[in-house]
């Protein structure tokens, strides 16, 4: 099986709304695919269809080598789904929750307990396994959720916004858990509002808009589609901004953007290092003191904005990962 997830020309309408309008997806086995898109793009619809929870109108889909429409039981047996809302019971311990999930999946009592302990260990919850879930941190709860989605060791796992509302530490914990699963051979389809999450976890990213994939590639390939890198300069004296903007304009491929409050000027440039050297030499000769300088690649956020015409959700901005390579 080359592709763990395959969708061809999927269509799904809700009344007048085409939620999926010729959706194509190919996810090689053992990889993570990030499914990104603005609100209403069709992400949840796609995941629900692939997880056999929703019928579709036209097209074809295979998951774990089985036809989603024709062999839904075979598909269900091989997938896990971790939704946005915790499926675990707060009053019970982590171990009790996992044993109940195991029993729901028809494991025998002994096997369910064995599997629960195995998963608690795998997700770093062995010590907390006997405590009620209400005493867990957000990251621990999501890891327990992941564990619950892994009871049957699925070969394909659907993760719908797995780290929404987690603090940075909780997000890191979940990311590590997902990486472990992938190392063990699981294929993951991840929907997320956090572009840096997709950047870090996904081998490939599909950008969905109005029910169809409008761009696809590795995070790096998508970023390099924007073509040019960006130089950002901060000058010590705000009066030097026009001079700095003038020097930057000569190497830029677009009009420099000036921010007086930050005493900064930035622009897309064609030739990374050459442009930076030229600007810095010229400003030095002009007697302009540069307080800070950054040369950075486009962020996934900028790619997303260019592709969809919309920014990612404000809380989901790709952070300040400025890469200074000068
Ligand atoms: P979000 O990021 O907001 O969760 P999404 O990308 O997951 O969005 P979907 O939930 O798949 O998008 O919705 C795709 C389109 O289908 C939207 O226009 C939505 O309003 C519509 N839609 C989804 N579910 C239904 C439904 N049960 N009835 C009617 N319209 C629906």
py3Dmol code that shows the C-alpha trace and the ligand (Angstrom):
import py3Dmol

protein = """\
ATOM      1  CA  UNK A   1       0.000   0.000   0.000  1.00  0.00           C
ATOM      2  CA  UNK A   2       1.722   3.114  -1.249  1.00  0.00           C
ATOM      3  CA  UNK A   3      -0.801   5.657  -0.026  1.00  0.00           C
ATOM      4  CA  UNK A   4      -2.386   5.273   3.375  1.00  0.00           C
ATOM      5  CA  UNK A   5      -4.942   7.915   2.455  1.00  0.00           C
ATOM      6  CA  UNK A   6      -6.213   8.504  -1.048  1.00  0.00           C
ATOM      7  CA  UNK A   7      -9.034  10.795  -2.121  1.00  0.00           C
ATOM      8  CA  UNK A   8     -10.012  11.496  -5.704  1.00  0.00           C
ATOM      9  CA  UNK A   9     -12.549  14.067  -6.762  1.00  0.00           C
ATOM     10  CA  UNK A  10     -14.545  13.942  -3.525  1.00  0.00           C
ATOM     11  CA  UNK A  11     -17.702  16.039  -3.543  1.00  0.00           C
ATOM     12  CA  UNK A  12     -20.039  16.795  -0.690  1.00  0.00           C
ATOM     13  CA  UNK A  13     -22.880  19.320  -0.700  1.00  0.00           C
ATOM     14  CA  UNK A  14     -24.942  20.674   2.151  1.00  0.00           C
ATOM     15  CA  UNK A  15     -27.893  22.234   0.369  1.00  0.00           C
ATOM     16  CA  UNK A  16     -26.390  25.038  -1.709  1.00  0.00           C
ATOM     17  CA  UNK A  17     -22.977  24.800  -0.052  1.00  0.00           C
ATOM     18  CA  UNK A  18     -20.307  22.723  -1.746  1.00  0.00           C
ATOM     19  CA  UNK A  19     -18.288  21.712   1.330  1.00  0.00           C
ATOM     20  CA  UNK A  20     -15.996  19.566  -0.839  1.00  0.00           C
ATOM     21  CA  UNK A  21     -15.748  20.393  -4.504  1.00  0.00           C
ATOM     22  CA  UNK A  22     -13.361  17.921  -6.127  1.00  0.00           C
ATOM     23  CA  UNK A  23     -11.089  17.188  -3.183  1.00  0.00           C
ATOM     24  CA  UNK A  24      -7.914  15.210  -4.005  1.00  0.00           C
ATOM     25  CA  UNK A  25      -5.414  13.942  -1.468  1.00  0.00           C
ATOM     26  CA  UNK A  26      -2.606  11.385  -1.429  1.00  0.00           C
ATOM     27  CA  UNK A  27      -0.807  10.680   1.817  1.00  0.00           C
ATOM     28  CA  UNK A  28       2.103   8.211   1.635  1.00  0.00           C
ATOM     29  CA  UNK A  29       2.137   5.603   4.397  1.00  0.00           C
ATOM     30  CA  UNK A  30       4.173   6.540   7.462  1.00  0.00           C
ATOM     31  CA  UNK A  31       4.042  10.298   6.908  1.00  0.00           C
ATOM     32  CA  UNK A  32       2.241  13.277   8.421  1.00  0.00           C
ATOM     33  CA  UNK A  33       0.036  15.371   6.162  1.00  0.00           C
ATOM     34  CA  UNK A  34      -1.074  18.774   7.435  1.00  0.00           C
ATOM     35  CA  UNK A  35      -4.467  19.859   6.143  1.00  0.00           C
ATOM     36  CA  UNK A  36      -4.732  23.636   6.368  1.00  0.00           C
ATOM     37  CA  UNK A  37      -7.413  26.038   5.299  1.00  0.00           C
ATOM     38  CA  UNK A  38      -9.437  29.017   6.420  1.00  0.00           C
ATOM     39  CA  UNK A  39     -12.649  28.522   8.377  1.00  0.00           C
ATOM     40  CA  UNK A  40     -15.257  26.747   6.280  1.00  0.00           C
ATOM     41  CA  UNK A  41     -12.706  25.423   3.768  1.00  0.00           C
ATOM     42  CA  UNK A  42     -13.960  21.854   4.230  1.00  0.00           C
ATOM     43  CA  UNK A  43     -11.319  20.341   6.543  1.00  0.00           C
ATOM     44  CA  UNK A  44     -13.718  18.784   9.028  1.00  0.00           C
ATOM     45  CA  UNK A  45     -15.925  17.503   6.220  1.00  0.00           C
ATOM     46  CA  UNK A  46     -12.918  15.829   4.594  1.00  0.00           C
ATOM     47  CA  UNK A  47     -11.786  14.214   7.849  1.00  0.00           C
ATOM     48  CA  UNK A  48     -15.301  13.008   8.698  1.00  0.00           C
ATOM     49  CA  UNK A  49     -15.677  11.447   5.262  1.00  0.00           C
ATOM     50  CA  UNK A  50     -12.281   9.733   5.391  1.00  0.00           C
ATOM     51  CA  UNK A  51     -13.060   8.459   8.903  1.00  0.00           C
ATOM     52  CA  UNK A  52     -16.332   6.933   7.551  1.00  0.00           C
ATOM     53  CA  UNK A  53     -18.506   9.214   9.692  1.00  0.00           C
ATOM     54  CA  UNK A  54     -20.088  11.034   6.753  1.00  0.00           C
ATOM     55  CA  UNK A  55     -21.275   9.949   3.308  1.00  0.00           C
ATOM     56  CA  UNK A  56     -20.063  11.763   0.216  1.00  0.00           C
ATOM     57  CA  UNK A  57     -21.845  12.531  -3.041  1.00  0.00           C
ATOM     58  CA  UNK A  58     -19.186  11.688  -5.613  1.00  0.00           C
ATOM     59  CA  UNK A  59     -15.565  10.653  -5.961  1.00  0.00           C
ATOM     60  CA  UNK A  60     -13.525   7.907  -4.401  1.00  0.00           C
ATOM     61  CA  UNK A  61     -11.605   7.469  -1.160  1.00  0.00           C
ATOM     62  CA  UNK A  62      -9.367   4.761   0.245  1.00  0.00           C
ATOM     63  CA  UNK A  63      -7.924   4.630   3.734  1.00  0.00           C
ATOM     64  CA  UNK A  64      -5.413   2.001   4.871  1.00  0.00           C
ATOM     65  CA  UNK A  65      -5.954   0.251   1.549  1.00  0.00           C
ATOM     66  CA  UNK A  66      -9.743  -0.107   1.874  1.00  0.00           C
ATOM     67  CA  UNK A  67     -12.551   1.665   0.106  1.00  0.00           C
ATOM     68  CA  UNK A  68     -14.204   4.167   2.442  1.00  0.00           C
ATOM     69  CA  UNK A  69     -17.672   3.822   0.914  1.00  0.00           C
ATOM     70  CA  UNK A  70     -17.589   0.083   0.153  1.00  0.00           C
ATOM     71  CA  UNK A  71     -15.583  -1.293   3.107  1.00  0.00           C
ATOM     72  CA  UNK A  72     -16.253   1.099   5.996  1.00  0.00           C
ATOM     73  CA  UNK A  73     -15.863  -1.594   8.663  1.00  0.00           C
ATOM     74  CA  UNK A  74     -12.405  -2.518   7.392  1.00  0.00           C
ATOM     75  CA  UNK A  75     -11.467   1.159   7.406  1.00  0.00           C
ATOM     76  CA  UNK A  76     -12.849   1.736  10.911  1.00  0.00           C
ATOM     77  CA  UNK A  77     -10.853  -1.162  12.246  1.00  0.00           C
ATOM     78  CA  UNK A  78      -7.625   0.496  11.083  1.00  0.00           C
ATOM     79  CA  UNK A  79      -8.106   4.137  11.976  1.00  0.00           C
ATOM     80  CA  UNK A  80      -8.071   6.313  15.054  1.00  0.00           C
ATOM     81  CA  UNK A  81      -9.770   9.686  15.358  1.00  0.00           C
ATOM     82  CA  UNK A  82      -8.845  12.281  17.940  1.00  0.00           C
ATOM     83  CA  UNK A  83     -11.314  15.131  17.784  1.00  0.00           C
ATOM     84  CA  UNK A  84     -11.127  18.631  19.178  1.00  0.00           C
ATOM     85  CA  UNK A  85     -13.056  17.826  22.305  1.00  0.00           C
ATOM     86  CA  UNK A  86     -11.644  15.457  24.894  1.00  0.00           C
ATOM     87  CA  UNK A  87     -13.382  12.115  24.838  1.00  0.00           C
ATOM     88  CA  UNK A  88     -12.150  11.057  28.263  1.00  0.00           C
ATOM     89  CA  UNK A  89     -14.063  11.058  31.565  1.00  0.00           C
ATOM     90  CA  UNK A  90     -12.693  13.562  34.077  1.00  0.00           C
ATOM     91  CA  UNK A  91     -13.815  11.669  37.167  1.00  0.00           C
ATOM     92  CA  UNK A  92     -12.033   8.462  36.213  1.00  0.00           C
ATOM     93  CA  UNK A  93      -8.316   7.833  36.251  1.00  0.00           C
ATOM     94  CA  UNK A  94      -6.297   7.774  33.054  1.00  0.00           C
ATOM     95  CA  UNK A  95      -5.914   4.031  33.347  1.00  0.00           C
ATOM     96  CA  UNK A  96      -9.658   3.482  33.920  1.00  0.00           C
ATOM     97  CA  UNK A  97     -10.465   5.598  30.876  1.00  0.00           C
ATOM     98  CA  UNK A  98      -8.167   3.589  28.640  1.00  0.00           C
ATOM     99  CA  UNK A  99      -9.486   0.263  29.960  1.00  0.00           C
ATOM    100  CA  UNK A 100     -13.051   1.396  29.163  1.00  0.00           C
ATOM    101  CA  UNK A 101     -12.007   2.378  25.639  1.00  0.00           C
ATOM    102  CA  UNK A 102     -10.343  -1.016  25.253  1.00  0.00           C
ATOM    103  CA  UNK A 103     -13.522  -2.797  26.375  1.00  0.00           C
ATOM    104  CA  UNK A 104     -15.572  -0.656  23.940  1.00  0.00           C
ATOM    105  CA  UNK A 105     -13.277  -1.930  21.204  1.00  0.00           C
ATOM    106  CA  UNK A 106     -14.037  -5.501  22.333  1.00  0.00           C
ATOM    107  CA  UNK A 107     -10.716  -6.237  23.998  1.00  0.00           C
ATOM    108  CA  UNK A 108     -10.892  -8.795  26.822  1.00  0.00           C
ATOM    109  CA  UNK A 109     -10.495  -7.491  30.394  1.00  0.00           C
ATOM    110  CA  UNK A 110      -6.868  -8.607  30.734  1.00  0.00           C
ATOM    111  CA  UNK A 111      -5.914  -7.408  27.267  1.00  0.00           C
ATOM    112  CA  UNK A 112      -7.608  -4.030  27.855  1.00  0.00           C
ATOM    113  CA  UNK A 113      -5.567  -3.529  31.047  1.00  0.00           C
ATOM    114  CA  UNK A 114      -2.362  -4.587  29.343  1.00  0.00           C
ATOM    115  CA  UNK A 115      -2.985  -2.202  26.474  1.00  0.00           C
ATOM    116  CA  UNK A 116      -3.885   0.639  28.877  1.00  0.00           C
ATOM    117  CA  UNK A 117      -0.592   0.245  30.731  1.00  0.00           C
ATOM    118  CA  UNK A 118       1.355   0.013  27.509  1.00  0.00           C
ATOM    119  CA  UNK A 119      -0.206   3.252  26.217  1.00  0.00           C
ATOM    120  CA  UNK A 120       0.214   5.091  29.528  1.00  0.00           C
ATOM    121  CA  UNK A 121       3.909   4.255  29.365  1.00  0.00           C
ATOM    122  CA  UNK A 122       4.191   5.280  25.740  1.00  0.00           C
ATOM    123  CA  UNK A 123       2.579   8.670  26.343  1.00  0.00           C
ATOM    124  CA  UNK A 124       4.537   9.462  29.493  1.00  0.00           C
ATOM    125  CA  UNK A 125       1.543   8.978  31.776  1.00  0.00           C
ATOM    126  CA  UNK A 126       2.585   5.867  33.685  1.00  0.00           C
ATOM    127  CA  UNK A 127       3.020   7.728  36.981  1.00  0.00           C
ATOM    128  CA  UNK A 128      -0.226   9.686  36.593  1.00  0.00           C
ATOM    129  CA  UNK A 129      -2.253   6.686  35.397  1.00  0.00           C
ATOM    130  CA  UNK A 130      -3.973   6.125  38.746  1.00  0.00           C
ATOM    131  CA  UNK A 131      -5.016   9.762  39.267  1.00  0.00           C
ATOM    132  CA  UNK A 132      -8.371  11.236  38.210  1.00  0.00           C
ATOM    133  CA  UNK A 133      -8.114  12.985  34.866  1.00  0.00           C
ATOM    134  CA  UNK A 134      -9.412  16.243  36.398  1.00  0.00           C
ATOM    135  CA  UNK A 135      -6.011  16.590  38.093  1.00  0.00           C
ATOM    136  CA  UNK A 136      -4.161  16.407  34.736  1.00  0.00           C
ATOM    137  CA  UNK A 137      -2.645  19.372  32.908  1.00  0.00           C
ATOM    138  CA  UNK A 138      -4.011  20.258  29.450  1.00  0.00           C
ATOM    139  CA  UNK A 139      -1.074  18.551  27.765  1.00  0.00           C
ATOM    140  CA  UNK A 140      -1.570  15.380  29.806  1.00  0.00           C
ATOM    141  CA  UNK A 141      -5.265  15.265  28.864  1.00  0.00           C
ATOM    142  CA  UNK A 142      -4.522  15.591  25.178  1.00  0.00           C
ATOM    143  CA  UNK A 143      -1.912  12.854  25.454  1.00  0.00           C
ATOM    144  CA  UNK A 144      -4.503  10.664  27.142  1.00  0.00           C
ATOM    145  CA  UNK A 145      -6.865  11.494  24.278  1.00  0.00           C
ATOM    146  CA  UNK A 146      -4.196  10.450  21.814  1.00  0.00           C
ATOM    147  CA  UNK A 147      -3.695   7.238  23.767  1.00  0.00           C
ATOM    148  CA  UNK A 148      -7.449   6.577  23.633  1.00  0.00           C
ATOM    149  CA  UNK A 149      -7.332   7.067  19.858  1.00  0.00           C
ATOM    150  CA  UNK A 150      -4.535   4.507  19.675  1.00  0.00           C
ATOM    151  CA  UNK A 151      -6.190   1.615  21.504  1.00  0.00           C
ATOM    152  CA  UNK A 152      -6.313  -0.539  18.396  1.00  0.00           C
ATOM    153  CA  UNK A 153      -2.884   0.622  17.165  1.00  0.00           C
ATOM    154  CA  UNK A 154      -4.394   2.241  14.071  1.00  0.00           C
ATOM    155  CA  UNK A 155      -2.338   2.475  10.952  1.00  0.00           C
ATOM    156  CA  UNK A 156      -3.989   5.827  10.126  1.00  0.00           C
ATOM    157  CA  UNK A 157      -4.708   8.470  12.740  1.00  0.00           C
ATOM    158  CA  UNK A 158      -6.879  11.544  12.134  1.00  0.00           C
ATOM    159  CA  UNK A 159      -5.987  14.408  14.424  1.00  0.00           C
ATOM    160  CA  UNK A 160      -8.387  17.319  14.385  1.00  0.00           C
ATOM    161  CA  UNK A 161      -6.683  20.374  15.910  1.00  0.00           C
ATOM    162  CA  UNK A 162      -4.839  18.332  18.539  1.00  0.00           C
ATOM    163  CA  UNK A 163      -3.263  21.228  20.404  1.00  0.00           C
ATOM    164  CA  UNK A 164      -5.976  23.878  20.373  1.00  0.00           C
ATOM    165  CA  UNK A 165      -6.014  25.734  23.709  1.00  0.00           C
ATOM    166  CA  UNK A 166      -2.804  24.133  24.971  1.00  0.00           C
ATOM    167  CA  UNK A 167       0.076  26.160  26.366  1.00  0.00           C
ATOM    168  CA  UNK A 168       3.483  25.888  24.623  1.00  0.00           C
ATOM    169  CA  UNK A 169       4.630  23.118  26.937  1.00  0.00           C
ATOM    170  CA  UNK A 170       1.452  21.093  26.370  1.00  0.00           C
ATOM    171  CA  UNK A 171       1.828  21.562  22.622  1.00  0.00           C
ATOM    172  CA  UNK A 172       5.401  20.298  22.737  1.00  0.00           C
ATOM    173  CA  UNK A 173       4.306  17.251  24.702  1.00  0.00           C
ATOM    174  CA  UNK A 174       1.635  16.413  22.142  1.00  0.00           C
ATOM    175  CA  UNK A 175       4.026  17.000  19.235  1.00  0.00           C
ATOM    176  CA  UNK A 176       6.527  14.590  20.773  1.00  0.00           C
ATOM    177  CA  UNK A 177       3.780  11.992  21.215  1.00  0.00           C
ATOM    178  CA  UNK A 178       2.739  12.400  17.565  1.00  0.00           C
ATOM    179  CA  UNK A 179       6.355  12.079  16.394  1.00  0.00           C
ATOM    180  CA  UNK A 180       6.652   8.851  18.379  1.00  0.00           C
ATOM    181  CA  UNK A 181       3.564   7.454  16.685  1.00  0.00           C
ATOM    182  CA  UNK A 182       4.917   8.303  13.260  1.00  0.00           C
ATOM    183  CA  UNK A 183       8.273   6.724  14.107  1.00  0.00           C
ATOM    184  CA  UNK A 184       6.329   3.575  14.950  1.00  0.00           C
ATOM    185  CA  UNK A 185       4.761   3.631  11.474  1.00  0.00           C
ATOM    186  CA  UNK A 186       1.414   5.417  11.903  1.00  0.00           C
ATOM    187  CA  UNK A 187       0.219   7.719   9.120  1.00  0.00           C
ATOM    188  CA  UNK A 188      -1.268  10.969  10.416  1.00  0.00           C
ATOM    189  CA  UNK A 189      -3.687  13.423   8.853  1.00  0.00           C
ATOM    190  CA  UNK A 190      -3.505  16.559  10.934  1.00  0.00           C
ATOM    191  CA  UNK A 191      -5.836  19.519  10.697  1.00  0.00           C
ATOM    192  CA  UNK A 192      -4.615  22.549  12.509  1.00  0.00           C
ATOM    193  CA  UNK A 193      -5.092  26.295  12.748  1.00  0.00           C
ATOM    194  CA  UNK A 194      -1.514  26.653  13.940  1.00  0.00           C
ATOM    195  CA  UNK A 195       0.714  27.031  10.954  1.00  0.00           C
ATOM    196  CA  UNK A 196       3.863  26.464  12.970  1.00  0.00           C
ATOM    197  CA  UNK A 197       2.392  23.144  14.100  1.00  0.00           C
ATOM    198  CA  UNK A 198       2.012  22.048  10.492  1.00  0.00           C
ATOM    199  CA  UNK A 199       5.484  23.405   9.766  1.00  0.00           C
ATOM    200  CA  UNK A 200       7.044  21.309  12.517  1.00  0.00           C
ATOM    201  CA  UNK A 201       5.053  18.091  12.260  1.00  0.00           C
ATOM    202  CA  UNK A 202       4.002  17.649   8.665  1.00  0.00           C
ATOM    203  CA  UNK A 203       6.070  16.117   5.874  1.00  0.00           C
ATOM    204  CA  UNK A 204       3.636  17.609   3.398  1.00  0.00           C
ATOM    205  CA  UNK A 205       0.986  20.284   3.625  1.00  0.00           C
ATOM    206  CA  UNK A 206      -2.248  20.575   1.687  1.00  0.00           C
ATOM    207  CA  UNK A 207      -3.945  23.948   1.644  1.00  0.00           C
ATOM    208  CA  UNK A 208      -7.684  23.628   1.233  1.00  0.00           C
ATOM    209  CA  UNK A 209      -9.938  26.461   0.140  1.00  0.00           C
ATOM    210  CA  UNK A 210     -13.594  26.314  -0.865  1.00  0.00           C
ATOM    211  CA  UNK A 211     -13.596  22.518  -0.847  1.00  0.00           C
ATOM    212  CA  UNK A 212     -10.552  21.837  -3.004  1.00  0.00           C
ATOM    213  CA  UNK A 213      -6.793  21.622  -2.548  1.00  0.00           C
ATOM    214  CA  UNK A 214      -5.222  24.781  -3.925  1.00  0.00           C
ATOM    215  CA  UNK A 215      -1.594  24.042  -3.036  1.00  0.00           C
ATOM    216  CA  UNK A 216       0.389  21.079  -1.867  1.00  0.00           C
ATOM    217  CA  UNK A 217       3.996  20.401  -0.983  1.00  0.00           C
ATOM    218  CA  UNK A 218       6.576  20.232   1.765  1.00  0.00           C
ATOM    219  CA  UNK A 219       6.541  23.236   4.118  1.00  0.00           C
ATOM    220  CA  UNK A 220       9.821  24.393   2.570  1.00  0.00           C
ATOM    221  CA  UNK A 221       8.575  24.001  -0.990  1.00  0.00           C
ATOM    222  CA  UNK A 222       5.459  26.021  -0.177  1.00  0.00           C
ATOM    223  CA  UNK A 223       7.555  28.770   1.364  1.00  0.00           C
ATOM    224  CA  UNK A 224       9.893  28.906  -1.590  1.00  0.00           C
ATOM    225  CA  UNK A 225       6.876  29.330  -3.882  1.00  0.00           C
ATOM    226  CA  UNK A 226       6.749  32.863  -2.563  1.00  0.00           C
ATOM    227  CA  UNK A 227      10.131  33.166  -4.171  1.00  0.00           C
ATOM    228  CA  UNK A 228      11.903  35.814  -2.272  1.00  0.00           C
ATOM    229  CA  UNK A 229      13.316  36.284   1.192  1.00  0.00           C
ATOM    230  CA  UNK A 230      12.789  39.371   3.269  1.00  0.00           C
ATOM    231  CA  UNK A 231      15.238  41.833   4.778  1.00  0.00           C
ATOM    232  CA  UNK A 232      14.192  43.749   7.854  1.00  0.00           C
ATOM    233  CA  UNK A 233      16.255  46.600   9.249  1.00  0.00           C
ATOM    234  CA  UNK A 234      15.812  48.556  12.454  1.00  0.00           C
ATOM    235  CA  UNK A 235      17.620  51.904  12.517  1.00  0.00           C
ATOM    236  CA  UNK A 236      18.712  53.657  15.690  1.00  0.00           C
ATOM    237  CA  UNK A 237      17.445  57.057  14.631  1.00  0.00           C
ATOM    238  CA  UNK A 238      13.936  57.349  13.150  1.00  0.00           C
ATOM    239  CA  UNK A 239      15.181  60.229  10.946  1.00  0.00           C
ATOM    240  CA  UNK A 240      17.291  57.685   9.049  1.00  0.00           C
ATOM    241  CA  UNK A 241      14.277  55.658   7.937  1.00  0.00           C
ATOM    242  CA  UNK A 242      13.878  57.370   4.520  1.00  0.00           C
ATOM    243  CA  UNK A 243      17.567  56.758   3.729  1.00  0.00           C
ATOM    244  CA  UNK A 244      17.269  53.122   4.810  1.00  0.00           C
ATOM    245  CA  UNK A 245      14.106  52.699   2.740  1.00  0.00           C
ATOM    246  CA  UNK A 246      15.876  54.217  -0.268  1.00  0.00           C
ATOM    247  CA  UNK A 247      18.817  51.837   0.016  1.00  0.00           C
ATOM    248  CA  UNK A 248      16.515  48.851   0.489  1.00  0.00           C
ATOM    249  CA  UNK A 249      14.386  49.882  -2.509  1.00  0.00           C
ATOM    250  CA  UNK A 250      17.404  49.424  -4.788  1.00  0.00           C
ATOM    251  CA  UNK A 251      17.683  45.702  -3.979  1.00  0.00           C
ATOM    252  CA  UNK A 252      14.017  44.961  -3.275  1.00  0.00           C
ATOM    253  CA  UNK A 253      11.501  43.266  -5.547  1.00  0.00           C
ATOM    254  CA  UNK A 254       8.605  45.118  -3.897  1.00  0.00           C
ATOM    255  CA  UNK A 255       8.134  48.523  -2.303  1.00  0.00           C
ATOM    256  CA  UNK A 256       9.694  48.568   1.216  1.00  0.00           C
ATOM    257  CA  UNK A 257       7.294  48.825   4.149  1.00  0.00           C
ATOM    258  CA  UNK A 258       8.214  51.408   6.771  1.00  0.00           C
ATOM    259  CA  UNK A 259       7.114  51.194  10.402  1.00  0.00           C
ATOM    260  CA  UNK A 260       8.019  54.370  12.264  1.00  0.00           C
ATOM    261  CA  UNK A 261       6.981  53.043  15.673  1.00  0.00           C
ATOM    262  CA  UNK A 262       9.407  50.169  15.395  1.00  0.00           C
ATOM    263  CA  UNK A 263      11.945  52.301  13.486  1.00  0.00           C
ATOM    264  CA  UNK A 264      11.986  49.486  10.959  1.00  0.00           C
ATOM    265  CA  UNK A 265      11.857  49.033   7.235  1.00  0.00           C
ATOM    266  CA  UNK A 266      11.413  45.700   5.472  1.00  0.00           C
ATOM    267  CA  UNK A 267      11.129  44.408   1.928  1.00  0.00           C
ATOM    268  CA  UNK A 268      11.180  41.255  -0.165  1.00  0.00           C
ATOM    269  CA  UNK A 269      14.524  40.814  -1.905  1.00  0.00           C
ATOM    270  CA  UNK A 270      15.637  38.570  -4.721  1.00  0.00           C
ATOM    271  CA  UNK A 271      19.218  37.741  -3.830  1.00  0.00           C
ATOM    272  CA  UNK A 272      19.529  36.966  -0.121  1.00  0.00           C
ATOM    273  CA  UNK A 273      23.049  37.546   1.061  1.00  0.00           C
ATOM    274  CA  UNK A 274      24.169  39.826  -1.775  1.00  0.00           C
ATOM    275  CA  UNK A 275      21.310  42.225  -1.180  1.00  0.00           C
ATOM    276  CA  UNK A 276      21.931  42.309   2.550  1.00  0.00           C
ATOM    277  CA  UNK A 277      25.633  43.088   2.124  1.00  0.00           C
ATOM    278  CA  UNK A 278      24.921  45.802  -0.408  1.00  0.00           C
ATOM    279  CA  UNK A 279      22.371  47.535   1.823  1.00  0.00           C
ATOM    280  CA  UNK A 280      24.529  47.333   4.942  1.00  0.00           C
ATOM    281  CA  UNK A 281      27.606  48.669   3.130  1.00  0.00           C
ATOM    282  CA  UNK A 282      25.614  51.547   1.634  1.00  0.00           C
ATOM    283  CA  UNK A 283      24.063  52.473   4.974  1.00  0.00           C
ATOM    284  CA  UNK A 284      27.453  52.328   6.646  1.00  0.00           C
ATOM    285  CA  UNK A 285      28.775  54.746   4.022  1.00  0.00           C
ATOM    286  CA  UNK A 286      25.711  56.965   4.631  1.00  0.00           C
ATOM    287  CA  UNK A 287      26.574  57.041   8.334  1.00  0.00           C
ATOM    288  CA  UNK A 288      23.293  55.354   9.289  1.00  0.00           C
ATOM    289  CA  UNK A 289      23.456  53.177  12.401  1.00  0.00           C
ATOM    290  CA  UNK A 290      21.580  49.926  11.998  1.00  0.00           C
ATOM    291  CA  UNK A 291      20.361  48.664  15.386  1.00  0.00           C
ATOM    292  CA  UNK A 292      19.094  45.292  14.199  1.00  0.00           C
ATOM    293  CA  UNK A 293      18.970  43.325  10.984  1.00  0.00           C
ATOM    294  CA  UNK A 294      17.200  40.151   9.935  1.00  0.00           C
ATOM    295  CA  UNK A 295      17.124  38.131   6.767  1.00  0.00           C
ATOM    296  CA  UNK A 296      14.338  35.626   6.800  1.00  0.00           C
ATOM    297  CA  UNK A 297      12.478  33.201   4.623  1.00  0.00           C
ATOM    298  CA  UNK A 298       8.771  33.700   4.049  1.00  0.00           C
ATOM    299  CA  UNK A 299       6.672  32.205   6.843  1.00  0.00           C
ATOM    300  CA  UNK A 300       3.934  29.673   6.222  1.00  0.00           C
ATOM    301  CA  UNK A 301       1.605  32.423   7.380  1.00  0.00           C
ATOM    302  CA  UNK A 302       2.620  34.592   4.441  1.00  0.00           C
ATOM    303  CA  UNK A 303       2.212  31.643   2.080  1.00  0.00           C
ATOM    304  CA  UNK A 304      -1.241  30.983   3.489  1.00  0.00           C
ATOM    305  CA  UNK A 305      -2.222  34.631   3.130  1.00  0.00           C
ATOM    306  CA  UNK A 306      -1.030  34.741  -0.445  1.00  0.00           C
ATOM    307  CA  UNK A 307      -2.804  31.513  -1.391  1.00  0.00           C
ATOM    308  CA  UNK A 308      -6.131  32.078   0.311  1.00  0.00           C
ATOM    309  CA  UNK A 309      -6.255  35.853   0.521  1.00  0.00           C
ATOM    310  CA  UNK A 310      -6.889  35.450   4.233  1.00  0.00           C
ATOM    311  CA  UNK A 311      -4.608  35.409   7.235  1.00  0.00           C
ATOM    312  CA  UNK A 312      -4.639  32.448   9.562  1.00  0.00           C
ATOM    313  CA  UNK A 313      -6.644  32.970  12.749  1.00  0.00           C
ATOM    314  CA  UNK A 314      -4.949  35.704  14.827  1.00  0.00           C
ATOM    315  CA  UNK A 315      -4.176  33.332  17.667  1.00  0.00           C
ATOM    316  CA  UNK A 316      -2.571  31.035  15.167  1.00  0.00           C
ATOM    317  CA  UNK A 317       0.006  33.382  13.737  1.00  0.00           C
ATOM    318  CA  UNK A 318       3.272  31.805  12.818  1.00  0.00           C
ATOM    319  CA  UNK A 319       5.452  33.159  15.600  1.00  0.00           C
ATOM    320  CA  UNK A 320       8.492  35.343  15.584  1.00  0.00           C
ATOM    321  CA  UNK A 321      10.769  32.795  14.068  1.00  0.00           C
ATOM    322  CA  UNK A 322      13.044  35.324  12.509  1.00  0.00           C
ATOM    323  CA  UNK A 323      16.044  33.642  11.091  1.00  0.00           C
ATOM    324  CA  UNK A 324      19.088  35.889  11.180  1.00  0.00           C
ATOM    325  CA  UNK A 325      21.621  34.489   8.805  1.00  0.00           C
ATOM    326  CA  UNK A 326      23.562  37.605   8.006  1.00  0.00           C
TER     327      UNK A 326
END
"""
ligand_1 = """\
31
LIG
P -13.477 25.239 10.422
O -12.032 25.563 10.328
O -14.306 26.451 10.698
O -13.783 24.074 11.310
P -13.688 23.565 8.066
O -12.601 23.816 7.091
O -13.565 22.370 8.930
O -13.969 24.858 8.922
P -16.234 22.430 7.312
O -16.734 22.362 8.714
O -15.862 21.164 6.657
O -15.020 23.453 7.191
O -17.360 23.170 6.461
C -17.279 23.365 5.042
C -18.523 24.109 4.577
O -19.679 23.290 4.745
C -18.803 25.375 5.378
O -19.328 26.327 4.478
C -19.853 24.950 6.368
O -20.668 26.040 6.714
C -20.624 23.896 5.595
N -21.171 22.865 6.490
C -20.478 22.013 7.250
N -21.302 21.168 7.923
C -22.554 21.499 7.565
C -23.879 21.003 7.899
N -24.026 19.961 8.733
N -24.925 21.592 7.323
C -24.778 22.626 6.464
N -23.589 23.142 6.105
C -22.481 22.598 6.630
"""
view = py3Dmol.view(width=600, height=400)
view.addModel(protein, "pdb")
view.setStyle({"model": 0}, {"cartoon": {"style": "trace"}})
view.addModel(ligand_1, "xyz")
view.setStyle({"model": 1}, {"stick": {}})
view.zoomTo()
view.show()
